[in-house]
Amino acid sequence: MRHIVLLASLAVAAAACRDTTGMDAAASPEAAGLARPDLREERASLIAAGNAVSSAIAANGVASGLGDALTNNALLLSPRVATLQGRDAATTFLASAPNAPTALSWEVIVADVSNDASQGYTWAQGSSTIDFGTGGEPTPSFFLTYWRRTESGRWRIAAFVLNRGGPQPLPLPEGFGTPTTKHSRNFPPTDVTELRQDLRATDAAFSAASVSDGTGPAFERFAAPNGIAVGGLFVFGPAAIGEAFSSGPDDVVSWEPRFADAASSGDLGFTVGDAVFNLVGIPTFYTKYLTVWRKQKKGDWRFVADFGNSRPAPDSALSR
């Protein structure tokens, strides 16, 4: 039974990242005119920005509506293709690829931001339409988006992943929705390059734990108390996530971080990477993922959101 649950849930999510230096300049609190911002207002602005992109897609199409919201070096994770890096590559794919989404629609249901309000993430649910040669009917879908605030104060998309799932019953359980706190914990200033390195190292340790201890225990260990993953519907908290992602004793799930970024406040960041599933009795399959990390009170990174989708088999399988 656990093996079946793994196939149902992990086929649409995984975890890993490369350095993202050279991305659009993010706004510091001072640049955005925010000295100790009220995070309730910032979360509300992020929810509005997320819903506005869905409205823009409805009005102008996916390539224009989504493409206009991307940062220059944004990461687009669309099913059955490798991760696309950069607004130009993403918009070209969205405008012309036969396996690109032709319709996207969503409503943001969870949002949170970094303590300096320079970065944030959203969960949304709605529908996606992709023609994989079978007609292209709208499919219930989830969307996980990582956002960066530019110097002009605009929220723009740094990483975006969609896949089928839902609809998620609302409201979400207590403690898993949009926080209502005015401020979050301060951490000592840290160089962003070091933060990216920390996140890559954490994600790599996460993968190593999956190989040595099993996928379920690794996901339970690295999930934040308010962590959300996807197994058809949302899975809430470390224990439930660990159960949903349990695998057989001879199954091996590993991943390689390729991209990472973090807020200069040192409390929020993301990784994007490629995963490999070697499960007993079925052919090896390959996924990619977006994992959002939040620093906990003791300074350790734990994931608060994790979602992914399929990718083509590479020329050679990932090796650790």
ChimeraX commands (.cxc) that place a marker at each C-alpha (Angstrom):
marker #1 position 0.00,0.00,0.00 radius 0.5
marker #1 position 2.78,2.44,0.86 radius 0.5
marker #1 position 4.43,1.62,-2.45 radius 0.5
marker #1 position 1.20,2.55,-4.25 radius 0.5
marker #1 position 0.94,5.80,-2.29 radius 0.5
marker #1 position 4.51,6.64,-3.30 radius 0.5
marker #1 position 3.70,6.19,-6.98 radius 0.5
marker #1 position 0.57,8.32,-6.71 radius 0.5
marker #1 position 2.16,11.15,-4.77 radius 0.5
marker #1 position 5.84,11.28,-5.67 radius 0.5
marker #1 position 5.22,11.10,-9.39 radius 0.5
marker #1 position 4.03,14.72,-9.10 radius 0.5
marker #1 position 6.55,16.05,-6.55 radius 0.5
marker #1 position 10.20,15.76,-5.54 radius 0.5
marker #1 position 13.08,17.89,-4.19 radius 0.5
marker #1 position 16.59,19.63,-5.29 radius 0.5
marker #1 position 19.18,23.42,-7.06 radius 0.5
marker #1 position 22.06,25.57,-8.89 radius 0.5
marker #1 position 23.18,29.08,-7.91 radius 0.5
marker #1 position 20.93,31.82,-9.29 radius 0.5
marker #1 position 23.32,34.74,-9.35 radius 0.5
marker #1 position 22.47,37.30,-11.98 radius 0.5
marker #1 position 18.71,37.21,-11.40 radius 0.5
marker #1 position 16.61,40.38,-11.33 radius 0.5
marker #1 position 17.57,42.74,-8.52 radius 0.5
marker #1 position 15.39,42.21,-5.47 radius 0.5
marker #1 position 14.19,45.07,-3.36 radius 0.5
marker #1 position 15.64,45.52,0.10 radius 0.5
marker #1 position 13.28,46.87,2.76 radius 0.5
marker #1 position 14.88,50.27,2.32 radius 0.5
marker #1 position 14.61,50.20,-1.48 radius 0.5
marker #1 position 10.94,49.32,-1.26 radius 0.5
marker #1 position 10.34,51.90,1.44 radius 0.5
marker #1 position 9.72,49.17,4.00 radius 0.5
marker #1 position 11.40,49.46,7.39 radius 0.5
marker #1 position 10.11,46.50,9.40 radius 0.5
marker #1 position 7.14,45.91,7.08 radius 0.5
marker #1 position 3.76,44.72,8.26 radius 0.5
marker #1 position 3.81,41.21,6.83 radius 0.5
marker #1 position 0.02,40.97,6.88 radius 0.5
marker #1 position -0.13,43.72,4.29 radius 0.5
marker #1 position 2.72,42.21,2.27 radius 0.5
marker #1 position 1.03,38.80,2.14 radius 0.5
marker #1 position -2.17,40.47,0.99 radius 0.5
marker #1 position -0.27,42.28,-1.78 radius 0.5
marker #1 position 1.32,38.99,-2.86 radius 0.5
marker #1 position -2.08,37.25,-3.00 radius 0.5
marker #1 position -3.38,40.12,-5.14 radius 0.5
marker #1 position -0.36,39.86,-7.43 radius 0.5
marker #1 position -0.83,36.11,-7.83 radius 0.5
marker #1 position -4.50,36.42,-8.69 radius 0.5
marker #1 position -3.75,39.29,-11.07 radius 0.5
marker #1 position -1.46,37.03,-13.11 radius 0.5
marker #1 position -4.29,34.51,-13.49 radius 0.5
marker #1 position -6.56,37.33,-14.68 radius 0.5
marker #1 position -3.90,38.51,-17.14 radius 0.5
marker #1 position -3.61,35.00,-18.56 radius 0.5
marker #1 position -7.39,34.87,-19.05 radius 0.5
marker #1 position -7.30,38.21,-20.85 radius 0.5
marker #1 position -4.09,37.90,-22.89 radius 0.5
marker #1 position -3.16,34.22,-23.11 radius 0.5
marker #1 position -0.59,32.14,-21.28 radius 0.5
marker #1 position 2.56,33.35,-23.05 radius 0.5
marker #1 position 1.77,37.02,-22.52 radius 0.5
marker #1 position -0.04,36.87,-19.19 radius 0.5
marker #1 position 2.45,34.58,-17.47 radius 0.5
marker #1 position 5.50,35.71,-19.42 radius 0.5
marker #1 position 5.06,39.35,-18.40 radius 0.5
marker #1 position 5.19,38.33,-14.73 radius 0.5
marker #1 position 8.49,36.42,-14.97 radius 0.5
marker #1 position 11.85,37.71,-13.81 radius 0.5
marker #1 position 14.62,37.75,-16.40 radius 0.5
marker #1 position 16.08,34.48,-15.08 radius 0.5
marker #1 position 12.83,32.87,-13.98 radius 0.5
marker #1 position 12.55,29.09,-13.79 radius 0.5
marker #1 position 9.51,27.48,-15.44 radius 0.5
marker #1 position 8.68,23.87,-14.53 radius 0.5
marker #1 position 6.06,22.63,-16.98 radius 0.5
marker #1 position 5.18,18.90,-17.17 radius 0.5
marker #1 position 7.15,16.58,-19.45 radius 0.5
marker #1 position 9.89,19.06,-20.34 radius 0.5
marker #1 position 13.17,20.00,-18.68 radius 0.5
marker #1 position 13.30,23.10,-16.48 radius 0.5
marker #1 position 13.29,26.23,-18.60 radius 0.5
marker #1 position 15.52,29.07,-17.42 radius 0.5
marker #1 position 14.91,32.68,-18.37 radius 0.5
marker #1 position 11.91,34.71,-19.47 radius 0.5
marker #1 position 12.84,34.46,-23.15 radius 0.5
marker #1 position 13.08,30.67,-23.12 radius 0.5
marker #1 position 9.89,30.37,-21.09 radius 0.5
marker #1 position 7.80,32.70,-23.26 radius 0.5
marker #1 position 9.06,31.06,-26.46 radius 0.5
marker #1 position 8.02,27.68,-25.08 radius 0.5
marker #1 position 4.64,28.97,-23.93 radius 0.5
marker #1 position 3.96,30.63,-27.26 radius 0.5
marker #1 position 4.97,27.86,-29.62 radius 0.5
marker #1 position 5.57,24.43,-28.05 radius 0.5
marker #1 position 2.88,21.82,-28.76 radius 0.5
marker #1 position 3.15,20.51,-25.18 radius 0.5
marker #1 position 2.93,23.94,-23.50 radius 0.5
marker #1 position -0.08,24.90,-21.39 radius 0.5
marker #1 position -2.76,26.56,-23.51 radius 0.5
marker #1 position -4.87,27.71,-20.57 radius 0.5
marker #1 position -4.15,28.32,-16.88 radius 0.5
marker #1 position -6.49,29.61,-14.21 radius 0.5
marker #1 position -6.10,29.74,-10.45 radius 0.5
marker #1 position -6.89,31.34,-7.13 radius 0.5
marker #1 position -4.21,31.80,-4.47 radius 0.5
marker #1 position -5.04,29.90,-1.28 radius 0.5
marker #1 position -1.77,30.24,0.72 radius 0.5
marker #1 position 0.82,33.01,0.76 radius 0.5
marker #1 position 3.78,33.96,2.91 radius 0.5
marker #1 position 6.73,36.33,2.60 radius 0.5
marker #1 position 10.23,36.75,3.94 radius 0.5
marker #1 position 10.78,38.95,6.95 radius 0.5
marker #1 position 12.05,41.80,4.74 radius 0.5
marker #1 position 9.13,41.31,2.29 radius 0.5
marker #1 position 11.56,40.95,-0.62 radius 0.5
marker #1 position 10.56,37.38,-1.50 radius 0.5
marker #1 position 7.56,35.14,-0.99 radius 0.5
marker #1 position 5.67,32.10,-2.18 radius 0.5
marker #1 position 2.10,31.15,-3.01 radius 0.5
marker #1 position 0.07,27.99,-3.37 radius 0.5
marker #1 position -2.83,28.27,-5.79 radius 0.5
marker #1 position -5.40,25.87,-7.16 radius 0.5
marker #1 position -7.43,25.95,-10.35 radius 0.5
marker #1 position -7.05,24.25,-13.72 radius 0.5
marker #1 position -4.53,23.77,-16.51 radius 0.5
marker #1 position -4.98,22.70,-20.11 radius 0.5
marker #1 position -2.12,20.94,-21.92 radius 0.5
marker #1 position -2.56,19.03,-25.17 radius 0.5
marker #1 position -0.43,15.90,-24.87 radius 0.5
marker #1 position -2.11,14.46,-27.95 radius 0.5
marker #1 position -5.22,13.49,-26.02 radius 0.5
marker #1 position -7.45,16.50,-26.50 radius 0.5
marker #1 position -6.28,19.07,-23.98 radius 0.5
marker #1 position -9.20,19.20,-21.55 radius 0.5
marker #1 position -8.98,21.43,-18.43 radius 0.5
marker #1 position -7.56,19.45,-15.50 radius 0.5
marker #1 position -7.75,20.36,-11.80 radius 0.5
marker #1 position -4.29,21.60,-10.91 radius 0.5
marker #1 position -2.07,23.05,-8.22 radius 0.5
marker #1 position 0.45,25.86,-8.74 radius 0.5
marker #1 position 3.45,26.62,-6.52 radius 0.5
marker #1 position 5.13,29.96,-7.22 radius 0.5
marker #1 position 8.18,31.62,-5.71 radius 0.5
marker #1 position 8.16,35.40,-6.02 radius 0.5
marker #1 position 10.77,38.13,-5.92 radius 0.5
marker #1 position 10.04,41.81,-5.32 radius 0.5
marker #1 position 11.87,44.09,-7.70 radius 0.5
marker #1 position 13.26,47.52,-6.92 radius 0.5
marker #1 position 10.08,49.08,-8.31 radius 0.5
marker #1 position 8.09,47.18,-5.66 radius 0.5
marker #1 position 6.42,44.82,-8.13 radius 0.5
marker #1 position 6.06,41.13,-7.30 radius 0.5
marker #1 position 7.48,38.98,-10.11 radius 0.5
marker #1 position 7.83,35.23,-10.54 radius 0.5
marker #1 position 11.23,33.66,-9.89 radius 0.5
marker #1 position 10.10,30.01,-10.08 radius 0.5
marker #1 position 6.80,28.44,-11.14 radius 0.5
marker #1 position 5.63,24.82,-11.16 radius 0.5
marker #1 position 2.26,23.37,-12.10 radius 0.5
marker #1 position 0.83,19.88,-12.07 radius 0.5
marker #1 position -2.49,18.15,-11.76 radius 0.5
marker #1 position -4.07,17.85,-8.33 radius 0.5
marker #1 position -7.04,18.94,-6.30 radius 0.5
marker #1 position -9.47,20.48,-5.88 radius 0.5
marker #1 position -8.32,21.06,-2.32 radius 0.5
marker #1 position -11.12,21.40,0.26 radius 0.5
marker #1 position -11.10,24.75,2.01 radius 0.5
marker #1 position -10.44,26.14,4.53 radius 0.5
marker #1 position -7.08,24.53,5.13 radius 0.5
marker #1 position -6.35,23.03,8.54 radius 0.5
marker #1 position -5.35,25.50,11.22 radius 0.5
marker #1 position -1.69,26.44,10.99 radius 0.5
marker #1 position -1.34,25.67,7.27 radius 0.5
marker #1 position -2.99,28.68,5.68 radius 0.5
marker #1 position -1.68,32.20,5.17 radius 0.5
marker #1 position -0.07,33.37,8.45 radius 0.5
marker #1 position -1.65,36.29,10.28 radius 0.5
marker #1 position 1.42,37.47,12.20 radius 0.5
marker #1 position 2.60,41.04,11.71 radius 0.5
marker #1 position 6.31,40.16,11.89 radius 0.5
marker #1 position 8.45,37.05,11.76 radius 0.5
marker #1 position 11.70,36.09,13.44 radius 0.5
marker #1 position 14.78,38.17,12.65 radius 0.5
marker #1 position 18.04,36.41,11.80 radius 0.5
marker #1 position 21.52,37.95,11.64 radius 0.5
marker #1 position 22.37,39.42,8.23 radius 0.5
marker #1 position 23.91,36.80,5.95 radius 0.5
marker #1 position 25.51,37.08,2.54 radius 0.5
marker #1 position 23.03,35.85,-0.09 radius 0.5
marker #1 position 25.73,33.73,-1.74 radius 0.5
marker #1 position 26.23,31.90,1.56 radius 0.5
marker #1 position 22.47,31.45,1.92 radius 0.5
marker #1 position 22.28,29.85,-1.52 radius 0.5
marker #1 position 25.13,27.53,-0.58 radius 0.5
marker #1 position 23.36,26.61,2.66 radius 0.5
marker #1 position 20.18,25.77,0.78 radius 0.5
marker #1 position 22.01,23.65,-1.77 radius 0.5
marker #1 position 23.78,21.81,1.03 radius 0.5
marker #1 position 20.51,21.28,2.91 radius 0.5
marker #1 position 18.80,19.96,-0.20 radius 0.5
marker #1 position 21.73,17.65,-0.93 radius 0.5
marker #1 position 21.58,16.35,2.65 radius 0.5
marker #1 position 17.85,15.79,2.17 radius 0.5
marker #1 position 18.58,13.64,-0.90 radius 0.5
marker #1 position 21.33,11.73,0.91 radius 0.5
marker #1 position 18.91,10.98,3.76 radius 0.5
marker #1 position 16.37,9.70,1.22 radius 0.5
marker #1 position 18.96,7.27,-0.15 radius 0.5
marker #1 position 20.29,6.09,3.22 radius 0.5
marker #1 position 17.16,6.14,5.39 radius 0.5
marker #1 position 14.26,5.93,2.92 radius 0.5
marker #1 position 12.18,8.61,1.26 radius 0.5
marker #1 position 9.43,8.74,3.88 radius 0.5
marker #1 position 11.74,9.28,6.88 radius 0.5
marker #1 position 13.72,11.88,4.93 radius 0.5
marker #1 position 10.61,13.86,3.99 radius 0.5
marker #1 position 9.37,13.71,7.57 radius 0.5
marker #1 position 12.73,14.88,8.91 radius 0.5
marker #1 position 13.11,17.83,6.51 radius 0.5
marker #1 position 9.49,19.06,6.53 radius 0.5
marker #1 position 8.65,22.14,8.60 radius 0.5
marker #1 position 5.81,21.84,11.13 radius 0.5
marker #1 position 3.63,23.77,8.66 radius 0.5
marker #1 position 5.06,22.04,5.59 radius 0.5
marker #1 position 2.79,21.17,2.66 radius 0.5
marker #1 position 3.45,18.63,-0.09 radius 0.5
marker #1 position 1.12,17.13,-2.68 radius 0.5
marker #1 position -0.24,13.62,-3.03 radius 0.5
marker #1 position -3.32,14.21,-5.17 radius 0.5
marker #1 position -4.45,16.69,-2.50 radius 0.5
marker #1 position -2.33,18.64,-0.03 radius 0.5
marker #1 position -0.51,16.62,2.61 radius 0.5
marker #1 position 0.02,18.56,5.83 radius 0.5
marker #1 position 2.88,18.37,8.33 radius 0.5
marker #1 position 5.92,16.10,8.77 radius 0.5
marker #1 position 4.21,12.91,9.94 radius 0.5
marker #1 position 1.60,12.85,7.17 radius 0.5
marker #1 position 4.15,13.84,4.53 radius 0.5
marker #1 position 6.50,11.10,5.68 radius 0.5
marker #1 position 3.70,8.53,5.47 radius 0.5
marker #1 position 2.58,9.69,2.02 radius 0.5
marker #1 position 6.13,9.56,0.65 radius 0.5
marker #1 position 7.08,6.21,2.14 radius 0.5
marker #1 position 8.76,3.78,-0.24 radius 0.5
marker #1 position 9.76,0.15,-0.33 radius 0.5
marker #1 position 13.01,-1.03,1.31 radius 0.5
marker #1 position 14.73,-1.46,-2.06 radius 0.5
marker #1 position 13.41,1.72,-3.69 radius 0.5
marker #1 position 15.88,4.57,-4.19 radius 0.5
marker #1 position 14.77,8.18,-4.73 radius 0.5
marker #1 position 17.49,10.79,-5.11 radius 0.5
marker #1 position 17.84,14.28,-6.49 radius 0.5
marker #1 position 20.38,16.92,-7.43 radius 0.5
marker #1 position 19.88,20.61,-6.62 radius 0.5
marker #1 position 20.52,22.82,-9.64 radius 0.5
marker #1 position 19.26,26.28,-8.67 radius 0.5
marker #1 position 18.84,28.17,-5.38 radius 0.5
marker #1 position 18.03,31.63,-4.12 radius 0.5
marker #1 position 17.16,33.23,-0.78 radius 0.5
marker #1 position 15.95,36.50,0.68 radius 0.5
marker #1 position 18.64,38.70,2.17 radius 0.5
marker #1 position 16.77,38.52,5.48 radius 0.5
marker #1 position 17.99,34.93,5.65 radius 0.5
marker #1 position 14.68,33.28,6.50 radius 0.5
marker #1 position 13.16,32.18,3.17 radius 0.5
marker #1 position 14.50,30.62,-0.01 radius 0.5
marker #1 position 13.98,27.97,-2.65 radius 0.5
marker #1 position 15.71,25.19,-4.52 radius 0.5
marker #1 position 14.93,23.71,-7.91 radius 0.5
marker #1 position 16.41,20.46,-9.15 radius 0.5
marker #1 position 16.09,17.11,-10.88 radius 0.5
marker #1 position 15.09,13.83,-9.24 radius 0.5
marker #1 position 15.40,10.16,-10.19 radius 0.5
marker #1 position 13.03,7.42,-9.04 radius 0.5
marker #1 position 14.38,3.87,-9.04 radius 0.5
marker #1 position 11.41,1.87,-7.75 radius 0.5
marker #1 position 11.22,-1.90,-7.72 radius 0.5
marker #1 position 9.08,-3.34,-10.47 radius 0.5
marker #1 position 8.71,-0.28,-12.71 radius 0.5
marker #1 position 11.00,1.55,-15.15 radius 0.5
marker #1 position 13.11,4.42,-13.80 radius 0.5
marker #1 position 11.36,7.75,-14.14 radius 0.5
marker #1 position 12.49,11.33,-13.83 radius 0.5
marker #1 position 11.01,14.46,-12.24 radius 0.5
marker #1 position 11.90,18.02,-11.38 radius 0.5
marker #1 position 10.74,20.08,-8.44 radius 0.5
marker #1 position 10.46,23.38,-6.62 radius 0.5
marker #1 position 11.03,23.29,-2.86 radius 0.5
marker #1 position 10.46,26.36,-0.66 radius 0.5
marker #1 position 12.49,26.51,2.55 radius 0.5
marker #1 position 12.02,28.53,5.74 radius 0.5
marker #1 position 14.62,28.90,8.47 radius 0.5
marker #1 position 13.36,27.58,11.79 radius 0.5
marker #1 position 13.87,29.10,15.25 radius 0.5
marker #1 position 17.11,27.19,15.85 radius 0.5
marker #1 position 18.51,28.21,12.48 radius 0.5
marker #1 position 17.90,24.99,10.54 radius 0.5
marker #1 position 16.23,25.02,7.13 radius 0.5
marker #1 position 13.02,23.00,6.71 radius 0.5
marker #1 position 10.74,22.93,3.68 radius 0.5
marker #1 position 7.33,24.59,3.83 radius 0.5
marker #1 position 6.24,23.72,0.28 radius 0.5
marker #1 position 7.30,21.04,-2.17 radius 0.5
marker #1 position 5.88,20.27,-5.61 radius 0.5
marker #1 position 7.10,18.95,-8.95 radius 0.5
marker #1 position 6.31,17.25,-12.23 radius 0.5
marker #1 position 7.80,14.93,-14.84 radius 0.5
marker #1 position 10.73,15.56,-17.17 radius 0.5
marker #1 position 12.26,13.59,-20.05 radius 0.5
marker #1 position 14.85,10.93,-19.37 radius 0.5
marker #1 position 18.33,12.47,-19.60 radius 0.5
marker #1 position 21.12,11.05,-21.75 radius 0.5
marker #1 position 22.54,9.54,-18.58 radius 0.5
marker #1 position 20.83,9.11,-15.22 radius 0.5
marker #1 position 21.75,11.42,-12.36 radius 0.5
marker #1 position 24.41,10.01,-10.12 radius 0.5
marker #1 position 25.22,11.05,-6.59 radius 0.5
marker link #1:1,2 radius 0.2
marker link #1:2,3 radius 0.2
marker link #1:3,4 radius 0.2
marker link #1:4,5 radius 0.2
marker link #1:5,6 radius 0.2
marker link #1:6,7 radius 0.2
marker link #1:7,8 radius 0.2
marker link #1:8,9 radius 0.2
marker link #1:9,10 radius 0.2
marker link #1:10,11 radius 0.2
marker link #1:11,12 radius 0.2
marker link #1:12,13 radius 0.2
marker link #1:13,14 radius 0.2
marker link #1:14,15 radius 0.2
marker link #1:15,16 radius 0.2
marker link #1:16,17 radius 0.2
marker link #1:17,18 radius 0.2
marker link #1:18,19 radius 0.2
marker link #1:19,20 radius 0.2
marker link #1:20,21 radius 0.2
marker link #1:21,22 radius 0.2
marker link #1:22,23 radius 0.2
marker link #1:23,24 radius 0.2
marker link #1:24,25 radius 0.2
marker link #1:25,26 radius 0.2
marker link #1:26,27 radius 0.2
marker link #1:27,28 radius 0.2
marker link #1:28,29 radius 0.2
marker link #1:29,30 radius 0.2
marker link #1:30,31 radius 0.2
marker link #1:31,32 radius 0.2
marker link #1:32,33 radius 0.2
marker link #1:33,34 radius 0.2
marker link #1:34,35 radius 0.2
marker link #1:35,36 radius 0.2
marker link #1:36,37 radius 0.2
marker link #1:37,38 radius 0.2
marker link #1:38,39 radius 0.2
marker link #1:39,40 radius 0.2
marker link #1:40,41 radius 0.2
marker link #1:41,42 radius 0.2
marker link #1:42,43 radius 0.2
marker link #1:43,44 radius 0.2
marker link #1:44,45 radius 0.2
marker link #1:45,46 radius 0.2
marker link #1:46,47 radius 0.2
marker link #1:47,48 radius 0.2
marker link #1:48,49 radius 0.2
marker link #1:49,50 radius 0.2
marker link #1:50,51 radius 0.2
marker link #1:51,52 radius 0.2
marker link #1:52,53 radius 0.2
marker link #1:53,54 radius 0.2
marker link #1:54,55 radius 0.2
marker link #1:55,56 radius 0.2
marker link #1:56,57 radius 0.2
marker link #1:57,58 radius 0.2
marker link #1:58,59 radius 0.2
marker link #1:59,60 radius 0.2
marker link #1:60,61 radius 0.2
marker link #1:61,62 radius 0.2
marker link #1:62,63 radius 0.2
marker link #1:63,64 radius 0.2
marker link #1:64,65 radius 0.2
marker link #1:65,66 radius 0.2
marker link #1:66,67 radius 0.2
marker link #1:67,68 radius 0.2
marker link #1:68,69 radius 0.2
marker link #1:69,70 radius 0.2
marker link #1:70,71 radius 0.2
marker link #1:71,72 radius 0.2
marker link #1:72,73 radius 0.2
marker link #1:73,74 radius 0.2
marker link #1:74,75 radius 0.2
marker link #1:75,76 radius 0.2
marker link #1:76,77 radius 0.2
marker link #1:77,78 radius 0.2
marker link #1:78,79 radius 0.2
marker link #1:79,80 radius 0.2
marker link #1:80,81 radius 0.2
marker link #1:81,82 radius 0.2
marker link #1:82,83 radius 0.2
marker link #1:83,84 radius 0.2
marker link #1:84,85 radius 0.2
marker link #1:85,86 radius 0.2
marker link #1:86,87 radius 0.2
marker link #1:87,88 radius 0.2
marker link #1:88,89 radius 0.2
marker link #1:89,90 radius 0.2
marker link #1:90,91 radius 0.2
marker link #1:91,92 radius 0.2
marker link #1:92,93 radius 0.2
marker link #1:93,94 radius 0.2
marker link #1:94,95 radius 0.2
marker link #1:95,96 radius 0.2
marker link #1:96,97 radius 0.2
marker link #1:97,98 radius 0.2
marker link #1:98,99 radius 0.2
marker link #1:99,100 radius 0.2
marker link #1:100,101 radius 0.2
marker link #1:101,102 radius 0.2
marker link #1:102,103 radius 0.2
marker link #1:103,104 radius 0.2
marker link #1:104,105 radius 0.2
marker link #1:105,106 radius 0.2
marker link #1:106,107 radius 0.2
marker link #1:107,108 radius 0.2
marker link #1:108,109 radius 0.2
marker link #1:109,110 radius 0.2
marker link #1:110,111 radius 0.2
marker link #1:111,112 radius 0.2
marker link #1:112,113 radius 0.2
marker link #1:113,114 radius 0.2
marker link #1:114,115 radius 0.2
marker link #1:115,116 radius 0.2
marker link #1:116,117 radius 0.2
marker link #1:117,118 radius 0.2
marker link #1:118,119 radius 0.2
marker link #1:119,120 radius 0.2
marker link #1:120,121 radius 0.2
marker link #1:121,122 radius 0.2
marker link #1:122,123 radius 0.2
marker link #1:123,124 radius 0.2
marker link #1:124,125 radius 0.2
marker link #1:125,126 radius 0.2
marker link #1:126,127 radius 0.2
marker link #1:127,128 radius 0.2
marker link #1:128,129 radius 0.2
marker link #1:129,130 radius 0.2
marker link #1:130,131 radius 0.2
marker link #1:131,132 radius 0.2
marker link #1:132,133 radius 0.2
marker link #1:133,134 radius 0.2
marker link #1:134,135 radius 0.2
marker link #1:135,136 radius 0.2
marker link #1:136,137 radius 0.2
marker link #1:137,138 radius 0.2
marker link #1:138,139 radius 0.2
marker link #1:139,140 radius 0.2
marker link #1:140,141 radius 0.2
marker link #1:141,142 radius 0.2
marker link #1:142,143 radius 0.2
marker link #1:143,144 radius 0.2
marker link #1:144,145 radius 0.2
marker link #1:145,146 radius 0.2
marker link #1:146,147 radius 0.2
marker link #1:147,148 radius 0.2
marker link #1:148,149 radius 0.2
marker link #1:149,150 radius 0.2
marker link #1:150,151 radius 0.2
marker link #1:151,152 radius 0.2
marker link #1:152,153 radius 0.2
marker link #1:153,154 radius 0.2
marker link #1:154,155 radius 0.2
marker link #1:155,156 radius 0.2
marker link #1:156,157 radius 0.2
marker link #1:157,158 radius 0.2
marker link #1:158,159 radius 0.2
marker link #1:159,160 radius 0.2
marker link #1:160,161 radius 0.2
marker link #1:161,162 radius 0.2
marker link #1:162,163 radius 0.2
marker link #1:163,164 radius 0.2
marker link #1:164,165 radius 0.2
marker link #1:165,166 radius 0.2
marker link #1:166,167 radius 0.2
marker link #1:167,168 radius 0.2
marker link #1:168,169 radius 0.2
marker link #1:169,170 radius 0.2
marker link #1:170,171 radius 0.2
marker link #1:171,172 radius 0.2
marker link #1:172,173 radius 0.2
marker link #1:173,174 radius 0.2
marker link #1:174,175 radius 0.2
marker link #1:175,176 radius 0.2
marker link #1:176,177 radius 0.2
marker link #1:177,178 radius 0.2
marker link #1:178,179 radius 0.2
marker link #1:179,180 radius 0.2
marker link #1:180,181 radius 0.2
marker link #1:181,182 radius 0.2
marker link #1:182,183 radius 0.2
marker link #1:183,184 radius 0.2
marker link #1:184,185 radius 0.2
marker link #1:185,186 radius 0.2
marker link #1:186,187 radius 0.2
marker link #1:187,188 radius 0.2
marker link #1:188,189 radius 0.2
marker link #1:189,190 radius 0.2
marker link #1:190,191 radius 0.2
marker link #1:191,192 radius 0.2
marker link #1:192,193 radius 0.2
marker link #1:193,194 radius 0.2
marker link #1:194,195 radius 0.2
marker link #1:195,196 radius 0.2
marker link #1:196,197 radius 0.2
marker link #1:197,198 radius 0.2
marker link #1:198,199 radius 0.2
marker link #1:199,200 radius 0.2
marker link #1:200,201 radius 0.2
marker link #1:201,202 radius 0.2
marker link #1:202,203 radius 0.2
marker link #1:203,204 radius 0.2
marker link #1:204,205 radius 0.2
marker link #1:205,206 radius 0.2
marker link #1:206,207 radius 0.2
marker link #1:207,208 radius 0.2
marker link #1:208,209 radius 0.2
marker link #1:209,210 radius 0.2
marker link #1:210,211 radius 0.2
marker link #1:211,212 radius 0.2
marker link #1:212,213 radius 0.2
marker link #1:213,214 radius 0.2
marker link #1:214,215 radius 0.2
marker link #1:215,216 radius 0.2
marker link #1:216,217 radius 0.2
marker link #1:217,218 radius 0.2
marker link #1:218,219 radius 0.2
marker link #1:219,220 radius 0.2
marker link #1:220,221 radius 0.2
marker link #1:221,222 radius 0.2
marker link #1:222,223 radius 0.2
marker link #1:223,224 radius 0.2
marker link #1:224,225 radius 0.2
marker link #1:225,226 radius 0.2
marker link #1:226,227 radius 0.2
marker link #1:227,228 radius 0.2
marker link #1:228,229 radius 0.2
marker link #1:229,230 radius 0.2
marker link #1:230,231 radius 0.2
marker link #1:231,232 radius 0.2
marker link #1:232,233 radius 0.2
marker link #1:233,234 radius 0.2
marker link #1:234,235 radius 0.2
marker link #1:235,236 radius 0.2
marker link #1:236,237 radius 0.2
marker link #1:237,238 radius 0.2
marker link #1:238,239 radius 0.2
marker link #1:239,240 radius 0.2
marker link #1:240,241 radius 0.2
marker link #1:241,242 radius 0.2
marker link #1:242,243 radius 0.2
marker link #1:243,244 radius 0.2
marker link #1:244,245 radius 0.2
marker link #1:245,246 radius 0.2
marker link #1:246,247 radius 0.2
marker link #1:247,248 radius 0.2
marker link #1:248,249 radius 0.2
marker link #1:249,250 radius 0.2
marker link #1:250,251 radius 0.2
marker link #1:251,252 radius 0.2
marker link #1:252,253 radius 0.2
marker link #1:253,254 radius 0.2
marker link #1:254,255 radius 0.2
marker link #1:255,256 radius 0.2
marker link #1:256,257 radius 0.2
marker link #1:257,258 radius 0.2
marker link #1:258,259 radius 0.2
marker link #1:259,260 radius 0.2
marker link #1:260,261 radius 0.2
marker link #1:261,262 radius 0.2
marker link #1:262,263 radius 0.2
marker link #1:263,264 radius 0.2
marker link #1:264,265 radius 0.2
marker link #1:265,266 radius 0.2
marker link #1:266,267 radius 0.2
marker link #1:267,268 radius 0.2
marker link #1:268,269 radius 0.2
marker link #1:269,270 radius 0.2
marker link #1:270,271 radius 0.2
marker link #1:271,272 radius 0.2
marker link #1:272,273 radius 0.2
marker link #1:273,274 radius 0.2
marker link #1:274,275 radius 0.2
marker link #1:275,276 radius 0.2
marker link #1:276,277 radius 0.2
marker link #1:277,278 radius 0.2
marker link #1:278,279 radius 0.2
marker link #1:279,280 radius 0.2
marker link #1:280,281 radius 0.2
marker link #1:281,282 radius 0.2
marker link #1:282,283 radius 0.2
marker link #1:283,284 radius 0.2
marker link #1:284,285 radius 0.2
marker link #1:285,286 radius 0.2
marker link #1:286,287 radius 0.2
marker link #1:287,288 radius 0.2
marker link #1:288,289 radius 0.2
marker link #1:289,290 radius 0.2
marker link #1:290,291 radius 0.2
marker link #1:291,292 radius 0.2
marker link #1:292,293 radius 0.2
marker link #1:293,294 radius 0.2
marker link #1:294,295 radius 0.2
marker link #1:295,296 radius 0.2
marker link #1:296,297 radius 0.2
marker link #1:297,298 radius 0.2
marker link #1:298,299 radius 0.2
marker link #1:299,300 radius 0.2
marker link #1:300,301 radius 0.2
marker link #1:301,302 radius 0.2
marker link #1:302,303 radius 0.2
marker link #1:303,304 radius 0.2
marker link #1:304,305 radius 0.2
marker link #1:305,306 radius 0.2
marker link #1:306,307 radius 0.2
marker link #1:307,308 radius 0.2
marker link #1:308,309 radius 0.2
marker link #1:309,310 radius 0.2
marker link #1:310,311 radius 0.2
marker link #1:311,312 radius 0.2
marker link #1:312,313 radius 0.2
marker link #1:313,314 radius 0.2
marker link #1:314,315 radius 0.2
marker link #1:315,316 radius 0.2
marker link #1:316,317 radius 0.2
marker link #1:317,318 radius 0.2
marker link #1:318,319 radius 0.2
marker link #1:319,320 radius 0.2
view
